[in-house]
Amino acid sequence: MLLFSATFEDSVWGFAEKVVPDPNIIRLRREEETLDTIKQFYILCSEEEEKFSARCDLYGGLTVAQAMIFCRVRSRTTGDVTIYR
């Protein structure tokens, strides 16, 4: 199991500890969080329809293996990606 996040709430850590009792954890120092070879950008969206459209556009130009998209609300994002497929 792989978990990626800029922040983890205590509930996520609790879940992870139950699923993987002896995990390998990799944490980066602030200066190691970005690489010159990785492109990072953000898209500001004011409405839900814009967010869905932005995610569809991103996945239209990239494969899932090429991208990691962070969203604030997982349940809504998961539903949108399922609809997009």
C-alpha positions as CSV (number, residue, x, y, z in Angstrom):
1,M,0.0,0.0,0.0
2,L,1.3,3.5,-0.9
3,L,0.0,6.6,0.7
4,F,1.0,10.1,-0.5
5,S,0.1,13.4,1.1
6,A,1.5,16.7,2.0
7,T,-0.4,16.3,5.3
8,F,-1.9,13.3,7.1
9,E,-4.6,13.6,9.7
10,D,-4.4,11.4,12.8
11,S,-7.3,9.2,11.5
12,V,-5.3,8.5,8.3
13,W,-2.2,7.5,10.4
14,G,-4.5,5.2,12.5
15,F,-5.9,3.5,9.4
16,A,-2.5,3.0,7.9
17,E,-1.1,1.5,11.1
18,K,-3.9,-1.0,11.2
19,V,-3.5,-2.0,7.5
20,V,0.3,-2.0,7.5
21,P,1.6,-2.7,11.0
22,D,5.3,-2.2,10.3
23,P,5.5,0.3,7.4
24,N,8.4,1.9,5.7
25,I,7.9,5.6,6.0
26,I,9.7,8.1,3.8
27,R,9.6,11.7,4.8
28,L,11.4,14.5,3.0
29,R,13.0,17.6,4.3
30,R,11.4,20.8,3.0
31,E,14.3,21.4,0.6
32,E,13.9,17.9,-0.9
33,E,10.1,18.2,-1.6
34,T,10.6,19.3,-5.2
35,L,12.8,18.2,-8.0
36,D,13.9,20.0,-11.1
37,T,12.6,17.1,-13.3
38,I,9.1,17.2,-11.8
39,K,6.6,19.7,-13.1
40,Q,4.3,21.1,-10.4
41,F,1.4,23.4,-10.9
42,Y,-2.0,24.2,-9.5
43,I,-5.3,25.1,-11.0
44,L,-7.7,27.5,-9.1
45,C,-11.3,26.5,-9.6
46,S,-14.2,28.3,-8.0
47,E,-17.0,25.9,-8.8
48,E,-17.4,22.1,-8.8
49,E,-17.9,21.9,-12.5
50,E,-14.6,23.6,-13.1
51,K,-12.9,21.2,-10.8
52,F,-14.3,18.2,-12.6
53,S,-13.4,19.7,-16.0
54,A,-9.8,20.5,-14.8
55,R,-9.3,16.9,-13.6
56,C,-10.6,15.5,-16.9
57,D,-8.3,17.8,-18.8
58,L,-5.3,16.7,-16.8
59,Y,-6.1,13.0,-17.2
60,G,-6.7,13.6,-20.9
61,G,-3.2,14.7,-21.4
62,L,-1.4,12.4,-19.0
63,T,-1.5,8.8,-18.0
64,V,-2.3,7.8,-14.5
65,A,1.3,6.7,-14.1
66,Q,2.5,10.2,-15.0
67,A,0.4,12.2,-12.6
68,M,-0.4,12.6,-9.0
69,I,-3.4,14.9,-8.4
70,F,-4.1,16.1,-4.9
71,C,-7.6,17.1,-4.0
72,R,-9.2,18.3,-0.8
73,V,-12.2,16.0,-0.8
74,R,-11.5,12.4,-1.8
75,S,-15.0,11.1,-1.9
76,R,-16.2,13.7,-4.5
77,T,-13.0,13.2,-6.5
78,T,-13.3,9.4,-6.6
79,G,-16.9,9.7,-7.8
80,D,-15.9,12.2,-10.5
81,V,-13.0,10.0,-11.8
82,T,-15.4,7.0,-11.9
83,I,-17.8,9.0,-14.0
84,Y,-15.0,10.2,-16.3
85,R,-13.9,6.6,-17.1
